[in-house]
Amino acid sequence: MRRAAITMALVAAAASASAENKLVENMNYVIRLGYNIGGTAPVGMPATIRSMNKFDIQPNFTLSFEAQKDFWGRWGLLMGVRLEDKGMKVDATVKNYHMAMVKGGDRIEGYYTGNIVTDVELGMFTIPVMATYRINNKFMLKLGPYVSYVTTRKFTGYAYDGYLRHINPKGDKIDIGNTDDKRGDYDFSEDMRKFHWGLDAGIDWQIYRRWGAYADLQWGLNGIHKSSFKTIEQTLFPIYGTFGIIFKLNN
């Protein structure tokens, strides 16, 4: 009985090793270095946001390690781990925009008309799981979900050169200036979510031997703030495009 048990264990181990070898056989391993450009925005621009005055480029770099394997002809699967930043700094003009801010040490809330500067920073650890389709030996399409854990959360800014109607659109008028003591500051970092999820679609282009390029679009499907956060009326979603280079680790 002992010999039979040992034999069965050895057979099971050999079968497991064989299955594992088949699983990793012809696996493609790549490293990606890219740049994210985009922002956190509502889907469909509301009438309360009148114009964008300035958009500052942020250091939104991304580094990832991924494994991909073709399973069914041209179809395959891709999984990976990604470290990335998704940030923006924008100056916009708004009208009757619901906001809360601090002016001269006092918290005020109501409907604001004027200019606002918003600085958003998201540092995150992301896991994508994507279906792949090889058009030919140069191009590969990708589509699938991702989930992110946010390690750095920042949503700060200030209002300037405008006024706020206290509590409701017909409330008392509070002037907002453009100096440190007269502008209105806000910080909603503590109201941000720790987990994001969404969809990632893209294309890979194998250019030369191990080197390639890629372009992705990542569309967040849950807002960056918690569901209990109501200060900003619109739900803000992280929507970013990524452009970068690929280095293939194996032939």
Sequence and secondary structure as in RCSB ss.txt:
>XXXX:A:sequence
MRRAAITMALVAAAASASAENKLVENMNYVIRLGYNIGGTAPVGMPATIRSMNKFDIQPNFTLSFEAQKDFWGRW
GLLMGVRLEDKGMKVDATVKNYHMAMVKGGDRIEGYYTGNIVTDVELGMFTIPVMATYRINNKFMLKLGPYVSYV
TTRKFTGYAYDGYLRHINPKGDKIDIGNTDDKRGDYDFSEDMRKFHWGLDAGIDWQIYRRWGAYADLQWGLNGIH
KSSFKTIEQTLFPIYGTFGIIFKLNN
>XXXX:A:secstr
 HHHHHHHHHHHHHHHHHHHHHHHTT EEEEEEEEEEEEEE SS  TTEEEEEEEE    EEEEEEEEEEEETTE
EEEEEEEEEEEEEEEEEEEEEEEEEEEETTEEEEEEEEEEEEEEEEEEEEEEEEEEEEESSSSEEEEEEEEEEEE
EEEEEEEEEEEEEEEESSTTS EEEE SSTTTSEEEE GGGB SEEEEEEEEEEEEEETTEEEEEEEEEESS SB
 TT  SSSS  EEEEEEEEEEEES  
